[in-house]
Every structure is written in structure tokens, then in C-alpha cells.
Amino acid sequence: MRRKLKNSAFILCMVFALILSGCNFSSSEKTDEKTEGNKDASQVLNITEPADVPTLDSTKAHDGIAFTVLNNVNEGLYRQDENNLPIKALATEHVESDDKITHTFTLRDSNWSNGDPVTAQDFEFAWKRVMKENSAYGFMFVTAGIKNAESILNEEKDSDELGIKAIDEKTLEVTLEGPNPLFQTLLTFPTFLPQNQKFVEEQGDQYALEYDNILFNGPYKLVEWTHEQGWKYEKNEKYWDADAVKLDKINVFVVKDPSTGTNLYETEKVDRVELSSALVDQYKDDENFQTMKESGLVFLRFNHNHPVLGNKDIRRAINMAIDKKSLTDVILKDGSTPLNGVVPGGFYNSPDNKDFREINGDFNTGTIEEAQKLWEQGLKETGQKDLTVSINIADSDDHKKVAEYIQAQLEDNLPGFKLDIKAVPFAQRLVIEKAIEFDLSLSSWGPDYSDPMTYLDMWLKDGSANRMDYYNPKLDALVTEARNETDLAKRYVMLLNLEKILLEEDAAIAPLYQEGESILIRKKIKDVLVHPTGAEFSFKWASIEE
């Protein structure tokens, strides 16, 4: 997921100076220039990213910035379209066995940037390499249900036993543990990209650390990468679908502070920037201002072992006592929207194309008076007259603002409630959560794949993402049933019911808001696709128009 970084004023100035000199902004192509002999706008896009790319090794990459680069310079069996649905990329044919366990892919003719053909062996090598090195996203092979993936991660089997085999250069066979409705969707994720074995082994531990020690087989190729300053894409003329690619170049500049980004935007050095909440009021009336929904959510975890917070009425009261609209519209002002469910709106449609959030509606909403009634009832049930608890938060500015708002809301609206804020570094916040050594914890979650299940199976007993000792056997059983259901309509009903168990039946967490983003983007920039999971951006179909 994207990293929004903040720096001191001193670092801001230093970064700005370095960018202007080191990345040669003064000579970067502006998008309103004309190509010689061509009346159309120059197809050059200038954008920012908040951090450098740690690695472009698809078997090791674990951050949204690397995923975006890999998505645009490489290609796998499938990629995401404008609706975030999987479409065939290097696969021209995908045949399932009758039991939906064996999947056979036929590859199209395509080449790496060094001229070598992309083969089925490239997929087998890369996928087994993920498992061999126990890479960060190896669990995606388990989620995809690929045969022996879980046993390999548990060190019960060898990586060579992963259920993938190159039948010949153009035929790839993948074997699953059982039918998996998520399989095709997951294949768009960068961890499932191919790699050229000979080239990887020649590069050794330097592979993918610079632009000239990685191969490209996607819409673009990297032609420059200056660490901590930026990188440049150029159209890959050897790409199999090069005719669909409109942009000639993309210049990406590492800009770690929103104020620096807006300065660059104002001087027409870049075409798209993110705004901090402090800058929203200044630009909200600009014709190029936009707010965008993101797929991440922020919510309150409750320690379900706590003698008072373990009470469902208390949890409902806390949920209902917070004015979420004021939180997003007055405090955050960054495009975030109130959320009263665990699956965010605008991304996950049913088989008949209805939004998940619209179908299931809102949970645990009501008036302050209703919240106070539940509060009094919960205190009576637990034998208490008041309650003092603490909230575990990361020490970021945004989390501090949110926690202070929640503190004021709960102490004002629930008589006898006292909330102490305990801010710690982000990594320590996670340690505290995993140990369940908190009362309340301000948490966030970004999806791993484009399906509601990525928000719903978090709450399995002893699951790594549960982190609050919540358990409902009905939920666990229904997750197992939904994972094996291949009738998509029936499965979607199960997903809806999973959320109802979590929130309607148990009020297990308190959703706060769906994350948003406020941006400035020039009107002439068309068809930059923004995805909720995996790679954030696809530039394959992007263009610049007058």
C-alpha cells in the first residue's frame, strides 16, 4: 500500500533542492509541449511518488510503489482492467479441468527486453523462487490454493513440489489443492510475474537493484533510476500489445512532502500530486482538484478479553457515539468517507454488478441517545459505573488527530467514559496488537487482493490479522464454506452474511472511515487506472489529450 511520508521543514527544503538539481526538473518534458511534426500533445507524463523503490525483484517486492513499477514494466498471465477485473495478458487461453483443480495456460508470443522469448519456464522458475526464499508474499500462493504451497511455507515440503509445471515453452500447468474462486483474480498480483532464470542468476544479489539489471516484458521499460530522486519509463516497443500504449515517457520524481509536490505542480513540473489535509482547503475549488476513494479502512479493535469491552452493548455504544462524518469532513478533509461496515464501498460488486456496501448497508448506527442507552445497559451488565481505558495508536500526525477526536467524542457522549491515548512508533503498535496488550487499538487495513474475503477472513480464530481474541465459530465455518464455493452468486451471499456476523451479531469492531485521497491532476491526463489492490496504478492505457 502507498506510504505517505512526512518530514521536517529542513528536510523538505533539502529534498526540494536535491530534486530540482539531481532530477533535472528544469529540463523535464512538460505535457503541453508539441511533438515535432505532430499536432497532438506530447505523450509525456510527470508524476510523483512519496518514496524510492526498495527492489524490483518481483519475488521480494512487498510495497505499493514497487508493485506499481512492476505492473507497468512487466506482465504476467493476467492484469487488471479499468474495472479492477482480471483480463488475459500473456495468457491467450486458460483451460480448467472439470474439477477446476488443474489449470492449463497457453502463452502468447512475447519477448523480454533482451530479446529472449517469455516462456512457461519463466513462470515456473519465478513462482518456485518465491517459495524457496520464503518471500514476504509467499502466502499469496496459499491464498490462491496452489498445491503444496502451505506445506512448503511450513517447511514440510520442498519448493520444487509447488503445483506449477512448464509442459513446454508455451504451455503452463498449475495444480490447485481444490477449486478456488479467487485464483484468476490473484494472478494479477505482482508476486505471480515471470522471471528469466538465466538473467536472474547472472545478476546474482544485484538483480533488480538498478534499472539495467532487470528485464522488462511489459508496456514500459525503465531507462533511468536515480535512487531517492526518481526514475523514468519509456514505451517498450517490444511489448506484444505496444499499439495500445499511448504514452512515450513517464517521469517519476520522489517527493516526500505534499507541500513540495504542490510547488512542483504549480510550476508545471508535475501533472499529478497528492494533497495533505492541511492543503485541501487551499485547493478544493481548483478545477483540477479531485477526491478519490481508496480501499483501505481505519477502525477500532477491541480487546475481547477486557471485562467491559468484551460486552457487545458497550462496543455498540462506542461505535454509535462517534460522529464519523465530522471526523472525515472536518478533521481529515482528505477524501476519506465514513464507514459503517468492514468492506469499503465502490470496489467490490456482486455477480449482478451491485456494490457490496450498498447491498449490506450500514451497521451499528443511531443517535447519541441510543448510544447512551446501550452504554448504561452495558455498564449495568458488567457491574460498572464508569470506564477508563486506553487506546493504542501509531505516533503519526493523522492517527494522533483521529485519536484526539475519538477521545473527545466518547468522553462527551458517554457519561463516565475516560480514554487515555498511548502513542507509540508504528512497528511497536503492531507488536502491542499482536500480543493483545491493549484496550482499544486504532488500526488500519489495506486489502491484499480484489475480493471482499480479504476483509472478512481476518477474523478467524487465531488468525494473524485477528489480533483481539475475537471468535465466533459460525464465522469460521462460513469462511471455510465460502472458500470452497464455486457458484459465485451463492458465494457472494456467504460474504454478505460474514459481515453480518462480525458487525450485526457481534459488533466485534468499530469501523471509522474508508480512506481517501485528495489530488490535483490535470484534465488532459486520461485513463490512468487506479486499483484498490496490488499495483496502485496502470499506465498501459493512459494518454495526454488537449
N, C-alpha and C positions, 0 to 999 in steps of 0.2 A: 504494500500500500504506500501511498505517497508520504514523504517525510516533509513536514512543514517546520523549517528550522528558524530559530531566532538568534540574533547576535546583538552585541553591544553596538553603540554608535561608532566606536572606534573601528571595530571590525567591519561595520557597514561601509565606512569610508575607504578602508583598505581594500575590501573586496571590490568596491566600485572602481577604484583606481586600477587595480590589477586587471579587472575585466576590460576596461577601456583600452589599456595598453596591451595586455597579453593576448586578448581575443580579437584585437583589431576591429573594434566596433565601427571606427570611423570609415573603414573600407568595406564593411559588410554590405551585401546587396539589399537595397530597400525593395519592398514588394510592389511599389508603384512605378518602378523603372520599367522601360520597354525593352524587350529583346530586339536586338538589331534585325531589321527586316521583317519584324513581326508586330502586328498591331495589338496582339494580346498582351496582358500583363505578364511581367516576368514571373516565372513559376519558382520563386524562392521564398521560403517561409522562415521567419526568425522567431524563435520561442525561447523560453527559459525553463530550467529545472532547478529545484532547490538544493541539489547535491550532486556529487560526482557518481559515476557508475563504479561500484566496487569490483565487479568482474563481469565479463560477458561469456563466461563458461555456463552454458545452459544447465549443466548438471549440478552447478554450485550456486547459481543466482538465487537470491531469496528476497529481493526488494523490487518495488514497483517501477523504479527508474530503469533498472536493468531489464526487467520484463518488457518495458515499452521498447527499448532499443532492440532487444532480441526479436520481438514481434515484427519489427519493421525491416530488419536485415536478414532474418531467417524465416523459414517456413516449414511447417510440419504437415501432418496428414489433413488437418482441418485448421481453419481460422475463424474468428468471429466476424459476423456481418453487421450491418447497421442496426439490427435488432438484437444484437448480442447472442445470436444463434449460431451454431456451428455450420459452416459450409465447407465443402471439399476444397482442399488446397492442392497438396501434392498427390493426394489420392484421387484417382479417376473413377475407381469402383470400390465399393465396400460391401462385401457379401457376408451375411450372418448364417451360421448353421441353424438348423431347425430348432435346436435347443438354446440358441442365442449365446452359446459359450465360445465357439470358435469364430473369429472374425478374420476374413481374408481381404487384404488391401492390394489393389493394383496401382502402381505408381506411374505418374506421367513422366515424360522425358523432361528432365531439368538438369541444371549444372550448378556446381559450386563456382565461386568466383575465380578459382584457379583452373577451371576448365574440366575438372573431374565430374563425371555423372553422379547425381544423387541416387543412392541405391538403398535397397531394403536392408543391406548390411549396416548402413549408416544409422538406421533406426535401432537395430538390434544392439549395436555397439554402444550407442548413447544411453539407451534405457538401462542396459545392464551395468553401465558405468555409474549411473545414479545409485543403484543398489549396492554396487561393490564398495563405493566410497561413503555409503551411509549419509548421503547428502540431505540437506535441510528439507527438501520437498519429496523425499522418498515415500512419505506417507501417501502422496497422491496416487501412487501405483496401487496402494492398498485400497484407497477410496474408489479407484477405477475397477477394483476387483480382479486385477491381473493375477493369474495363477502363481502361487508360491511367494507373492510379494510380502505378505505378512510374515511368513516363515523365514524369509531372508532377513527382514528387519529384526526379527527375534533371534537371529544367528542360528537358526535351526537348519537352514539350507544355504547353499552357495548361490551367489548372484547369477551364475551361469544357468541356474534352474528356473530363472524368471520365464514366464509363459510368453515369450516372443521368439520368433524364428524367421530368418530370411530364407524363403523357399528358393528363390533365385534373385537376380538383380532387381527385378520389377515386382516381385510378389512377397508380401509380408504377412505372416500369420501370427495372430495374437490370441492366446487362450485365457479365458477368464475362469474364476472359481465358480461362477454361476451367472445367470442373466443379470445385467446391471443397466438400469435406465439412464445412468449418468455417464456411461462410458464415452459416448460420442462427444458430449459437452466437455468432458475433461481433456480430450485430445487437443483442444485449442490452447491449453496451458503450456507455457514455455518449457517446462520440465520435460515435455514429450517431444521436443525438437530432435532432429538427427544431428550427428557429428561425423566428420570424415576421420576415420580411425588413423590412417597414415599421417595426416597432417597434425592431429592432436598429439600423437606420440612423438613426432619430430619436434614439436614445440616444447614438450615436457612441462615443467612447472611454470613456464612463461605463457602457456596457452591462454589466449583471450584476455591478456592483461594490457595489450595495446591494440590499436586498430589494425596493424599489419601482421598480427599473429592470430587472426581468426579468419575463417572463411565465411562467405555470405552466399545465401541461395534465395533471398527474399526480394521484396520490391526495391530495397535500397542497399547500399553498401556504405561503410564508414570510410572516409578518406582523410580524416584528421581526428585526433583525440588528445587534447591537452588537459591533463589531469587537474581537477579542481577549477578549471576555467571553461571547458566546453568541448563539443565535438561537432562534426559535420557529416551529414548524409549526402550522398548523390544517388540519383536514379541508377538502378542496376540494369543495364541494357541486356544482360544475360538472363534476366528473370523470365520465367516461362510466360508470364502474363504482363510483360512490360508495356504493352499497348494501353493497359488500364491505368498505368501510373502517370499522373499529370505533373507532379512537382519535379523540378530538376534538382533542386538542392534544399536542404533544411539545415539551418544553423541553430545549434542549441547552446545556450550560454548558462553556466552555473551561476545563479543569483540567489544568495542565501537570505536576503531580506526583502520583504514586499515593497518597502519604500524605494529601494534601489531599482526594483523591477518597474515600478510606475514611472520613475525618472527615465528609464530606458524606453518605455512605451511612449511617453510624452515627446521624446526626441526622435521618435520613429525608428529606433534601433531594433525594437522587437514588436511583434504583432499580437501577442497574447501574453497576459500576465495574470497571476492570482493576486487578490487583494486581501489584506488583513482586515479584521473587523474595524480597526481604527480608521481605515481609509474608505470604508463603504459609503459613509455619508458624503464624503467629498466627491465621489464618482457616481452615485446612484442615479443621477439624472443624465449621465453621459449616454449618447446614442449607442455606444459600443459596450455598455455595461450589461452583464448577464449574471443571473444566478443559476446554478446547476445543482440538481440533487445528486448526492453520492450514495453509495450502497453501504457505507459504514454506519454503525449506530453507537450511541452512548447511552449507558443505562446504569442503574444501581444494582449491585449484587447485595443480597442479604446473607449473613451467616445464619443458616437454618438451624444451627445448634444453639443459637442465642436464646435464652429463656423468654425473651419478649419478642424479638424479631422473628422468632420461629412461629409466631402466631399469624395466621392468614389475615385476620381483620386488621392487625397492626400494619402489615405490609400493604394492604389495600388503602388504608388511611394515608400512609406516607405517599403512595402513588398519586392519590386524588388531591392531596393538599398542595401539590406543586403546580403552579401556573406555567405550563410548558411553552405556551405561545409567547409570553413575555420573555421567557428565557431565550428563545431563539430570535425574536424580533427586536428586543431591546438590549439584551446583554451581548449576544453573539453577533447578530447582524451580518452573517457571512453566507446566507443562503440555506442554513440549517432549518429544518422544519420539525414541529412537534411530532412525536411518535408515541402511539398507544398500542403498539404491537411489537413483536420481536423480528418480524420480516418487514423490511422497509418497502415503501411504495415506489412504483414506477419502473421496476426491473423484472419482476417475475410473474409471467402470465400463465393462466391455465390453458389446457389444450384448446378451449374455445375462446382464447385471447382475452380473458378478463384478468385484471390486476389482482394479485393475491391480497393486497391490503384493502382494496375495495370490497372484495368478497367477504373477508373475515371481519372487517370493520374495526372499531376501537374497543379496547378492554380497559376496565377499571377507571372510567371517567365519572365525574359527578361534581356536585357543589361542595364548597367548603363545609357547609352544614352536614352534608352526608359523610364527608371525611371525618368530621369531629365525632359524629355518632359512632362510626366504626372504631375510631380511636378510643372512645370511652368504653366501648364494648370489649375491645381487645385488652385494655388495661385491667378491666374487671376480671376477664378470663384468666389473666396471668397474675392476678393479685397485686398489681402495682398501682400507684397513684400518679407517678410521673416516670420519665425515662431519660437517662443520659447515656448517649452512645457517641462513638467517634466514626469519622469517615476517612478511609484510606484513599489518598489521591496522589497522582504524579505531580511533581512540582513545576509543571508548565503554567504559563500565564493563563491559558484557556481553562485548564482544569481548576485553577485557583478561583477564577471568576465564577465558574459554574458552581463550585462547592460553596462559595460565599452566598450565592443566590439561593441555593438549596437550604443552607443554614437559616437564612432569614425567613424563607417561606415556611419551613417546618416549625421554627420557634414561634413565628407569629400566628400560624393557623392551627397548631395542635397544642393546646394548653398542657404545660408540664413537660414539653419536649425540649431537650438540650442537646445540641450537636457540636462536638469538637472536631476541628479539621486537623488532620495529620498528613502533611505534605512531605513526600519522600521522592528521591530520584525514580524515574520510570522503571528501571530494572528492579529496584527494591520493591516498588509497588506490586510488581508481578510476583516476587518472592513471597511477599506477605499474603497475596491472594492464594497462591498455590498451597501455602501452609494453613490457610483459612484462619489466620490470626488477625481478624478484623471484625468489626460490627457491620459497617456498611463499606462498600468499595465502589468508587466511581470508575467504571470500566468502559472500554470501547471494544468493538469487534468489527473486523473487515472480512468479507466473505472470501473463501478460498476458490470457489467455483460458482458458476451461474445457475444456482438452483436453491429453492428455499431450504432444502435439507441442511445446507451449510450453517444455518442459524438455529436449526431445530434439534440436530443430534448432539449439540454442545452439552445437553443437559442429561445425558446418560449417566447412570450411577458410576462413580469413579472415573468418569471421562476427564481427559486432561484439560478440557476447557470449562468443566463444571465449576470447580473452584469455590463451592459454597455448601457442599454436602447436601444438595437437593437430590431427592429421589422419589420418583413415582413409578411403580412397576408397570402401570398402564402405558406411560410414555415410552419406557424402554422396549416393551413388547411391540408397540406400534411402529417404532423406528425400525426394528428388525423386519417387520412385515412390509413396511414401505420400501425398504432397501431391496427387497426381492420381488416387488410388484412391477410387472412389465406393462400392465394396462395403465396408460398414462392418466386417463380420467379417474380411475379408481385410486391411483397413487396420489393424485392431487387432493382428493378428498381426505386421504390419510394425513397429508401435510397440513391441511387446514385444521384437522382435529388435533394434531400435535400441538399447535399453537394454543388451541382452546384449553388443552390440559395444562399447559405451562402457565397461562395467564388467567383464563376464566375460572378454572377449577382450583389452581394453587396460588395465583398471584405471586409466582416464585421470584420474579424480578420486577423492577420498576423501570420500564423503558422511558427515556427522556426525550431524545431527539435523533432524527436522521441527519447525518452530517451533510453539509452543503458547501458550495464553493462559489465565491463571488469573483468574477473575472472581467477583464477588459479584452475583447477580441474584435479585430477589425472586420467590418461587414464583408469585405472582399474575400475573407478566408472561408472556404466552403468544404463541407464533408470531412472535417477532422472528426473521426469517430472516437467517442469516449465510452469506455467499457467499465462495468461495475466490478469486474474481477480480472485477475491475471494482469495482462498488459493494459495500462490505462488508456493508451492512445493507439489508434491505427491511422497511418498516413497514406495507406495504399491508394485510396480513392480521393484524397484531398486535392484541392486546386485553389488557385487565386483568380478571381474574376473582377473585372472593372464594374 
